[in-house]
Amino acid sequence: MHLAIQLIGAPQFQLDHIPVTAGRRAVVALLAYLAVRDGEHPNQRHSREALAALLWTEYEEAKALSNLRHTLWEVAQFIGEGWVITEHETIFLNPRADITLDVAQFRSLLRQAATQPDPAQRIRLLADAASLYRDDFMSGFSLKGGSNFNEWVFAQGEALRHDLAEALQMLVEDYVTLEQTSSAIPYAQRLITLDPMNEPANRTLMELYARTDQTPAAIKQYQALEKLLRRELNVDPQPETREVYKRIRKGEFKTVSAPHKTMHPGMTQPNHNLPASLTTFIGRERERHEISRLLTHHRLVTLIGAGGIGKTRLALETAQALLHQFRDGVWFVPLESLTDEDLVPQTVASFLNVAETSEQPLVESLIHELRSRALLLLLDNCEHLSDACARLAETLLKSCPTLKILATSRDVLHLEGEAVYHVPPLTVPESQREQSAGEAVRSEAVQLFAERGVLVSSDFEITETNLATIARICNRLEGIPLAIELAAAHVDMFTPEEILNQLNRSFDLLASQTRSAMPRHQTMHASIEWGWNLLEEEERVFMRRMSVFQGGWTLHAAQAMQVGNPRELTGVLVKKSFVVVHRQIEHETRYGFHEVVRSFAQEKLVEAGEEKTIRDRHLEYYLELSRQIEPALHGVDQESWLERLFVERDNIRAALEWAARTNVQAGLYISNRLRMLWENYDLREEARWLLTI
């Protein structure tokens, strides 16, 4: 059998060309370390103590060694016996095993290129090496409790990025030497993606554009660099860069022509670039079916939802299942780290391996490449670049009849023909009725908590004792996948009861120590703040003020907060995935926040110094509501009015709580006028409130 290990990018394993997925990260980490070290020093032996200290740095030695023994057993379950040799004191890869490693292939190609005097042959070797570099070393992977291993991953990643940069630089130079200037451009563009503020690389690309009769692209490249340097470092481009820019404006660079090739000769085009998943995907069968159905009937489908709701993972899993439906594959373009709207077409082109030519601008090159291709383009995280994404999507869809686009965003793209799918939370255990243990365990949120809990503590399991508490955690977090994962990451330190108690006090627990996570996914707070920073000021004010409502609000209630047009602002925030709509058949539509979002907005209300004013308005609204409703509570429609008040019970409680601190008379009035509500639903709210004053 043959084992292929790919670590330049998200870790992937194939046994005889069939992908296999490890159940636990320690298995991936151990195999990765042994494979890379064996490539550097063949037949190297590793002591058990050294491996245990590498992978379980923060553990006692006895526990670390025990974990290593269990992981070795799991390796055998994962890929079979005989790949890893275990002796009494040492562990090593079987020297006779048929194993290939992309890291070793990458470095071997670079060594061959370094000794190759012929530029044409060197280009072939370097291009093959560059094609192996899918993403940074073990992208998205880290090992909890294994700081030594994580440091090793970081060092390997930095070394490989440096090697790639040198390879790209040599490719550019060799193509220029052979007067194949157009062929150098994709590699020059890729070099800049490694370090956008690398001025020599930017100057090179500007010159390449100028020499291939692409002066507008060269000018745009300079302007993008100038904007980036001023925003990030508050400096101007170097004199050498400004000089190149001046020469370009004057037309001093001699243009050369060369045949355009979108791919290096000999390179094969894979049918997708979807990253491999490192964790189990839980549930979402209905969602995947619905998105697939939408893509059957529409050419643009946008998944929208709040931060942490799982848009990207759902899109990737759906796209993976649809690979067979697209002759020319599925191409994933992550936009999360991109900050310049002008670079959206260039970024998409780089993932599709399309280069701008002297004959036509980049978007035209994309159209030319995609016009006859049956392809699904997955544009991920569009919200901060929505205008640029919308322009490009509209242009491509109008010109490329067999192209389809699946986008993820917190806001819609507002394009004709766009089908919008609101990504819901995971299903949670029913909280309003008794539910069997089997039904609770089958809920998607509980399954996710259990699966992620095992990743950080191998002995964690759901039992009859802790199931009810875990169900309450999932309900408290309203089925938001990121929040549940962040909470489950603490089961090695806290019991489920302790996790729930901390969540009931605040959401500060929802933070990740995963170094590889994007900054806005390291805490729920950061995820929400990412979207908050994209809002207009009036939208932020509205969100702050609506945070005083517990249990949601109606448009009539929103008017009492005295900010803008509540109907328009609510509609905007629904589209931007901050506000959730709760439609009721017999009652007025209500709106609300997920509790983690409401908690965030409430912090902003306090920071703005508006809490007293807005909570006073909230109290005044429910004071007036109780005044208006009291007569109806004794009329023929008594039952429907009691139902309406019951829906408002959390807001009434919040108003009474504030009244106990600031306006006892108002609280007494509300409590007395709504006595029938307390009695009918056996809430005893009046008695509870009187005890607080």
ZAMARGU-4260 file (C-alpha; in steps of 0.2 Angstrom, whole numbers, plus 5000, padded with zeros to 4 digits):
<rodrens>
0) 5000/5000/5000 | 5005/5018/4997 | 5003/5032/5010 | 5003/5050/5003 | 5005/5064/5016
5) 5001/5082/5012 | 5006/5095/5025 | 5009/5110/5014 | 4991/5117/5017 | 4978/5108/5028
10) 4985/5091/5033 | 4978/5077/5021 | 4981/5058/5020 | 4978/5046/5006 | 4979/5027/5007
15) 4981/5020/4989 | 4974/5037/4982 | 4959/5036/4994 | 4957/5050/5006 | 4957/5045/5025
20) 4953/5056/5040 | 4960/5054/5057 | 4949/5055/5072 | 4960/5065/5083 | 4973/5078/5081
25) 4987/5069/5090 | 4987/5056/5077 | 4989/5069/5063 | 5003/5078/5074 | 5013/5062/5077
30) 5013/5056/5059 | 5017/5074/5052 | 5032/5075/5064 | 5039/5058/5060 | 5036/5061/5041
35) 5045/5078/5041 | 5059/5073/5052 | 5062/5057/5042 | 5063/5067/5026 | 5076/5078/5035
40) 5086/5064/5043 | 5081/5047/5035 | 5079/5032/5048 | 5080/5044/5063 | 5075/5036/5079
45) 5064/5046/5092 | 5064/5043/5110 | 5047/5040/5118 | 5050/5054/5131 | 5055/5066/5118
50) 5039/5063/5107 | 5028/5064/5123 | 5036/5080/5128 | 5034/5087/5111 | 5015/5083/5109
55) 5009/5085/5127 | 5021/5098/5133 | 5009/5104/5147 | 5006/5087/5154 | 5014/5077/5167
60) 5027/5064/5160 | 5017/5049/5165 | 5001/5056/5157 | 5010/5061/5142 | 5018/5044/5139
65) 5001/5036/5142 | 4994/5048/5129 | 5008/5043/5117 | 5004/5024/5119 | 4986/5027/5115
70) 4990/5038/5100 | 5001/5024/5093 | 4987/5012/5094 | 4975/5025/5086 | 4988/5027/5071
75) 4987/5008/5068 | 4968/5010/5068 | 4969/5025/5056 | 4981/5018/5043 | 4985/5000/5048
80) 4999/4991/5055 | 5017/4992/5050 | 5019/5011/5045 | 5026/5016/5062 | 5039/5005/5071
85) 5038/5005/5090 | 5053/4998/5100 | 5055/4998/5119 | 5063/5015/5119 | 5061/5022/5102
90) 5049/5026/5088 | 5052/5028/5070 | 5044/5027/5052 | 5046/5010/5044 | 5060/5013/5031
95) 5053/5000/5019 | 5035/5008/5019 | 5029/5016/5003 | 5027/5034/5009 | 5027/5051/5000
100) 5027/5068/5008 | 5024/5084/4999 | 5036/5093/5010 | 5050/5082/5005 | 5045/5083/4986
105) 5045/5102/4988 | 5062/5103/4995 | 5069/5090/4983 | 5063/5100/4968 | 5071/5116/4975
110) 5087/5107/4978 | 5087/5101/4960 | 5083/5118/4953 | 5097/5126/4963 | 5110/5115/4953
115) 5101/5117/4936 | 5110/5130/4925 | 5097/5130/4911 | 5083/5143/4915 | 5070/5133/4905
120) 5073/5117/4915 | 5074/5127/4931 | 5057/5135/4927 | 5050/5117/4926 | 5057/5112/4943
125) 5052/5128/4952 | 5034/5128/4944 | 5032/5110/4950 | 5037/5115/4967 | 5026/5130/4968
130) 5011/5120/4963 | 5014/5109/4978 | 5012/5124/4990 | 4993/5124/4993 | 4994/5135/5009
135) 5005/5137/5024 | 5012/5122/5032 | 4998/5112/5042 | 4986/5127/5039 | 4973/5128/5052
140) 4981/5115/5063 | 4987/5116/5081 | 4988/5104/5096 | 4980/5109/5112 | 4993/5106/5126
145) 5007/5104/5114 | 5016/5120/5114 | 5032/5113/5108 | 5024/5104/5093 | 5015/5121/5089
150) 5031/5130/5089 | 5039/5117/5078 | 5024/5119/5066 | 5027/5138/5066 | 5046/5136/5062
155) 5042/5124/5048 | 5029/5136/5041 | 5041/5151/5041 | 5055/5141/5033 | 5043/5134/5019
160) 5036/5152/5016 | 5054/5158/5014 | 5058/5144/5002 | 5042/5148/4992 | 5047/5166/4991
165) 5064/5162/4984 | 5057/5150/4972 | 5044/5163/4965 | 5057/5176/4964 | 5068/5164/4953
170) 5053/5160/4942 | 5050/5178/4939 | 5069/5181/4935 | 5070/5166/4924 | 5055/5170/4914
175) 5061/5188/4911 | 5078/5181/4906 | 5069/5170/4893 | 5059/5186/4888 | 5043/5177/4893
180) 5037/5192/4903 | 5018/5188/4903 | 5022/5171/4911 | 5031/5179/4925 | 5016/5189/4931
185) 5006/5175/4940 | 5022/5171/4950 | 5025/5189/4954 | 5007/5191/4960 | 5009/5176/4971
190) 5025/5183/4978 | 5016/5199/4984 | 5002/5188/4992 | 5015/5181/5004 | 5020/5199/5009
195) 5009/5213/5002 | 5021/5226/5008 | 5036/5219/5000 | 5041/5234/4990 | 5054/5226/4978
200) 5041/5213/4974 | 5028/5226/4970 | 5041/5236/4959 | 5044/5220/4950 | 5026/5217/4946
205) 5023/5235/4941 | 5037/5234/4929 | 5031/5217/4922 | 5014/5225/4919 | 5022/5240/4911
210) 5032/5229/4899 | 5017/5219/4894 | 5007/5234/4889 | 4996/5234/4905 | 4999/5252/4911
215) 4983/5253/4921 | 4986/5238/4930 | 5004/5244/4935 | 4997/5261/4941 | 4983/5252/4951
220) 4997/5241/4959 | 5006/5256/4965 | 4990/5264/4971 | 4986/5249/4981 | 5003/5248/4989
225) 5003/5266/4993 | 4986/5264/5001 | 4992/5249/5011 | 5008/5257/5017 | 4999/5273/5023
230) 4986/5263/5032 | 4997/5250/5040 | 5013/5259/5043 | 5009/5278/5040 | 5023/5279/5028
235) 5025/5283/5009 | 5032/5270/4996 | 5051/5270/4995 | 5060/5282/4983 | 5064/5268/4971
240) 5046/5263/4971 | 5040/5281/4967 | 5053/5282/4953 | 5047/5266/4945 | 5029/5273/4946
245) 5035/5290/4938 | 5043/5280/4924 | 5028/5270/4921 | 5017/5286/4920 | 5029/5293/4907
250) 5029/5276/4897 | 5048/5273/4898 | 5047/5254/4899 | 5048/5245/4883 | 5034/5233/4880
255) 5037/5215/4875 | 5024/5203/4868 | 5023/5184/4873 | 5010/5171/4871 | 4999/5170/4886
260) 4997/5154/4895 | 4986/5152/4910 | 4995/5137/4916 | 5013/5131/4916 | 5015/5117/4903
265) 5014/5100/4910 | 5004/5106/4925 | 4987/5096/4927 | 4972/5106/4932 | 4964/5098/4948
270) 4945/5099/4949 | 4944/5108/4965 | 4955/5116/4979 | 4943/5113/4993 | 4953/5112/5010
275) 4952/5095/5019 | 4942/5095/5035 | 4951/5092/5051 | 4935/5089/5062 | 4919/5080/5060
280) 4905/5089/5051 | 4889/5087/5062 | 4871/5087/5055 | 4865/5100/5043 | 4857/5087/5031
285) 4842/5098/5028 | 4853/5114/5025 | 4864/5105/5013 | 4849/5098/5003 | 4841/5115/5002
290) 4857/5124/4996 | 4860/5111/4983 | 4842/5113/4977 | 4844/5132/4976 | 4860/5130/4966
295) 4850/5119/4954 | 4838/5133/4950 | 4849/5148/4953 | 4866/5154/4947 | 4870/5164/4962
300) 4866/5158/4980 | 4872/5168/4995 | 4873/5160/5012 | 4870/5174/5026 | 4871/5172/5044
305) 4878/5179/5060 | 4897/5177/5064 | 4901/5160/5070 | 4885/5152/5063 | 4895/5140/5052
310) 4893/5148/5034 | 4910/5143/5028 | 4910/5125/5034 | 4892/5123/5027 | 4897/5130/5010
315) 4913/5119/5009 | 4903/5103/5014 | 4889/5107/5002 | 4902/5111/4988 | 4911/5095/4991
320) 4895/5085/4989 | 4892/5094/4972 | 4909/5091/4964 | 4902/5078/4952 | 4889/5091/4946
325) 4902/5103/4939 | 4913/5097/4925 | 4926/5110/4928 | 4926/5108/4947 | 4923/5119/4962
330) 4935/5133/4967 | 4936/5140/4984 | 4942/5158/4986 | 4944/5164/5004 | 4942/5183/5006
335) 4943/5185/5025 | 4961/5192/5026 | 4959/5203/5010 | 4957/5222/5014 | 4958/5230/4997
340) 4942/5229/4986 | 4953/5233/4971 | 4962/5216/4973 | 4946/5205/4973 | 4947/5201/4954
345) 4966/5198/4956 | 4963/5186/4971 | 4950/5176/4961 | 4961/5175/4946 | 4976/5169/4957
350) 4965/5154/4963 | 4960/5150/4946 | 4977/5152/4939 | 4972/5166/4927 | 4984/5180/4922
355) 4981/5197/4915 | 4988/5199/4897 | 4993/5214/4887 | 4978/5211/4876 | 4965/5212/4889
360) 4962/5218/4907 | 4961/5205/4921 | 4942/5204/4922 | 4941/5201/4903 | 4954/5187/4905
365) 4943/5179/4919 | 4928/5180/4907 | 4938/5172/4893 | 4944/5158/4904 | 4927/5155/4912
370) 4915/5158/4897 | 4914/5140/4892 | 4918/5131/4909 | 4905/5123/4920 | 4912/5128/4936
375) 4906/5132/4954 | 4915/5147/4962 | 4914/5148/4981 | 4917/5166/4987 | 4919/5165/5005
380) 4917/5180/5018 | 4912/5194/5006 | 4904/5206/5019 | 4919/5218/5020 | 4921/5218/5001
385) 4903/5217/4996 | 4903/5230/4983 | 4918/5223/4974 | 4912/5205/4976 | 4895/5210/4969
390) 4902/5219/4954 | 4914/5204/4949 | 4900/5192/4952 | 4888/5201/4941 | 4900/5203/4927
395) 4906/5185/4927 | 4888/5178/4928 | 4882/5189/4914 | 4896/5184/4903 | 4899/5166/4908
400) 4883/5156/4906 | 4888/5139/4913 | 4896/5147/4929 | 4888/5147/4946 | 4893/5156/4962
405) 4890/5151/4980 | 4895/5165/4991 | 4895/5167/5010 | 4893/5184/5019 | 4884/5192/5033
410) 4875/5203/5021 | 4867/5200/5004 | 4875/5205/4988 | 4859/5214/4982 | 4861/5207/4964
415) 4846/5202/4952 | 4843/5183/4953 | 4852/5181/4969 | 4845/5167/4980 | 4848/5171/4998
420) 4849/5157/5011 | 4849/5161/5030 | 4860/5149/5039 | 4851/5143/5055 | 4859/5138/5071
425) 4861/5120/5075 | 4846/5111/5082 | 4846/5111/5101 | 4837/5101/5114 | 4819/5106/5117
430) 4819/5117/5133 | 4800/5119/5135 | 4795/5101/5138 | 4802/5085/5145 | 4813/5076/5132
435) 4821/5059/5133 | 4840/5057/5134 | 4840/5049/5117 | 4832/5064/5109 | 4843/5077/5118
440) 4859/5067/5112 | 4853/5067/5094 | 4852/5086/5094 | 4865/5093/5083 | 4872/5106/5096
445) 4874/5092/5109 | 4883/5081/5096 | 4895/5095/5092 | 4899/5099/5110 | 4902/5080/5113
450) 4913/5078/5097 | 4924/5094/5101 | 4925/5090/5119 | 4933/5073/5115 | 4946/5082/5105
455) 4953/5091/5120 | 4950/5078/5133 | 4950/5060/5127 | 4941/5054/5142 | 4926/5066/5140
460) 4909/5058/5137 | 4891/5063/5139 | 4883/5054/5153 | 4866/5053/5161 | 4873/5064/5174
465) 4880/5078/5163 | 4868/5077/5148 | 4855/5090/5155 | 4868/5102/5159 | 4876/5101/5142
470) 4859/5103/5134 | 4857/5119/5144 | 4874/5125/5138 | 4868/5122/5120 | 4852/5131/5123
475) 4861/5146/5132 | 4872/5147/5116 | 4857/5146/5105 | 4865/5132/5094 | 4878/5144/5087
480) 4892/5132/5082 | 4907/5143/5085 | 4901/5147/5103 | 4898/5129/5106 | 4915/5124/5100
485) 4923/5137/5111 | 4914/5132/5126 | 4917/5113/5123 | 4936/5117/5122 | 4936/5120/5141
490) 4930/5103/5146 | 4948/5098/5151 | 4948/5112/5164 | 4930/5113/5170 | 4915/5102/5172
495) 4900/5106/5162 | 4891/5113/5177 | 4906/5125/5179 | 4905/5130/5161 | 4887/5133/5162
500) 4889/5144/5178 | 4902/5155/5169 | 4891/5157/5154 | 4877/5163/5164 | 4888/5176/5172
505) 4896/5182/5155 | 4902/5175/5138 | 4920/5179/5142 | 4923/5160/5142 | 4920/5159/5124
510) 4939/5162/5119 | 4950/5150/5109 | 4969/5147/5112 | 4970/5140/5094 | 4985/5149/5087
515) 4980/5145/5069 | 4962/5152/5070 | 4959/5169/5061 | 4958/5183/5074 | 4940/5185/5073
520) 4936/5167/5076 | 4947/5166/5092 | 4933/5173/5102 | 4914/5176/5100 | 4917/5194/5105
525) 4930/5196/5091 | 4918/5188/5078 | 4904/5200/5082 | 4915/5215/5083 | 4921/5211/5065
530) 4903/5213/5059 | 4900/5228/5071 | 4915/5238/5063 | 4906/5236/5046 | 4890/5245/5051
535) 4885/5263/5049 | 4885/5273/5064 | 4866/5275/5065 | 4865/5255/5064 | 4877/5254/5079
540) 4867/5266/5089 | 4851/5256/5085 | 4859/5240/5090 | 4865/5248/5106 | 4848/5254/5111
545) 4839/5238/5106 | 4850/5228/5118 | 4839/5233/5132 | 4826/5222/5126 | 4826/5204/5133
550) 4816/5192/5123 | 4814/5203/5108 | 4804/5218/5102 | 4791/5224/5090 | 4793/5238/5078
555) 4781/5248/5089 | 4793/5245/5104 | 4808/5250/5094 | 4801/5267/5091 | 4802/5271/5109
560) 4821/5270/5108 | 4821/5286/5097 | 4834/5282/5084 | 4831/5284/5065 | 4818/5274/5056
565) 4816/5258/5066 | 4808/5248/5051 | 4822/5252/5039 | 4836/5250/5052 | 4828/5233/5058
570) 4827/5228/5040 | 4845/5232/5037 | 4851/5223/5052 | 4841/5208/5047 | 4850/5207/5030
575) 4867/5210/5039 | 4863/5195/5050 | 4863/5204/5067 | 4844/5204/5070 | 4833/5188/5070
580) 4815/5188/5064 | 4802/5179/5074 | 4786/5178/5065 | 4770/5173/5074 | 4754/5168/5066
585) 4742/5177/5078 | 4753/5190/5084 | 4764/5205/5078 | 4781/5200/5071 | 4795/5201/5084
590) 4814/5204/5081 | 4828/5200/5092 | 4847/5196/5094 | 4856/5180/5098 | 4860/5182/5117
595) 4879/5183/5113 | 4875/5197/5101 | 4864/5206/5114 | 4877/5205/5127 | 4890/5212/5115
600) 4878/5227/5111 | 4874/5230/5129 | 4893/5232/5132 | 4893/5245/5119 | 4878/5254/5126
605) 4887/5255/5143 | 4903/5261/5134 | 4893/5275/5125 | 4886/5281/5142 | 4868/5278/5136
610) 4863/5265/5148 | 4853/5275/5160 | 4844/5285/5147 | 4839/5270/5136 | 4834/5259/5151
615) 4823/5274/5157 | 4815/5274/5140 | 4812/5255/5141 | 4804/5256/5158 | 4793/5271/5152
620) 4787/5260/5137 | 4782/5246/5148 | 4774/5257/5160 | 4763/5265/5146 | 4760/5247/5139
625) 4753/5241/5156 | 4742/5257/5157 | 4735/5254/5140 | 4733/5235/5142 | 4725/5234/5159
630) 4707/5238/5154 | 4708/5224/5140 | 4713/5211/5153 | 4696/5212/5160 | 4687/5212/5143
635) 4681/5199/5130 | 4699/5197/5122 | 4707/5194/5139 | 4715/5178/5133 | 4724/5185/5118
640) 4730/5200/5128 | 4737/5188/5142 | 4746/5179/5128 | 4754/5195/5121 | 4760/5200/5139
645) 4767/5183/5142 | 4778/5185/5126 | 4784/5201/5134 | 4788/5193/5151 | 4807/5195/5150
650) 4805/5213/5145 | 4793/5216/5159 | 4805/5208/5171 | 4820/5219/5165 | 4809/5234/5167
655) 4804/5230/5185 | 4823/5226/5189 | 4827/5244/5183 | 4813/5251/5192 | 4819/5243/5208
660) 4835/5253/5206 | 4828/5270/5199 | 4809/5272/5200 | 4800/5262/5213 | 4784/5270/5209
665) 4784/5265/5191 | 4788/5247/5196 | 4773/5247/5208 | 4762/5253/5195 | 4767/5240/5182
670) 4767/5226/5195 | 4749/5230/5201 | 4742/5233/5183 | 4748/5217/5177 | 4743/5206/5192
675) 4731/5196/5181 | 4747/5190/5171 | 4756/5185/5186 | 4741/5175/5193 | 4736/5167/5176
680) 4753/5160/5173 | 4758/5157/5191 | 4773/5168/5189 | 4772/5177/5206 | 4782/5191/5198
685) 4774/5204/5209 | 4780/5195/5225 | 4797/5193/5218 | 4799/5211/5213 | 4793/5217/5230
690) 4807/5207/5238 | 4820/5217/5228 | 4815/5235/5233
</rodrens>
